[in-house]
Amino acid sequence: MFILGFVIVFNWVFNNANGSVLIIMLMHAMNNTISGSFFGPMFSRADAVRQAWLYAALWCAVAIVLVVGYGPQDLSRKHRKQEEEHPVQPEMPTASPRVV
């Protein structure tokens, strides 16, 4: 469940940052730091399970807000190459058969 929300939010950020990998790297590092180093040691056993479910629910809630608020069209990549109707393909020269 966590991964579903996480991927939707990261896809939305990546696509709206014009394909910037830097912002995704920073978000991923921040996520790992906060969830693993900061909150991770605070909980153990049953509390850790509850914390993991709460964390997953938070990511899914953010994903739902993004999809409802901005629509699903920002979840797929759209580059200039994809917007062209008929991209021009270079013609490849055909080699004549080689006779030995």
Buried (B, 14 or more C-beta within 10 A) or exposed (E): EBEEBBEBBBBBBBBBEEEEEEBBEEBEEEBEEEBEEEBBEEEEEEEBEEBBEEBBEEBBEBBEEBBEEEEEEBBEEEEEEEEEEEEEEEEEEEEEEEEE
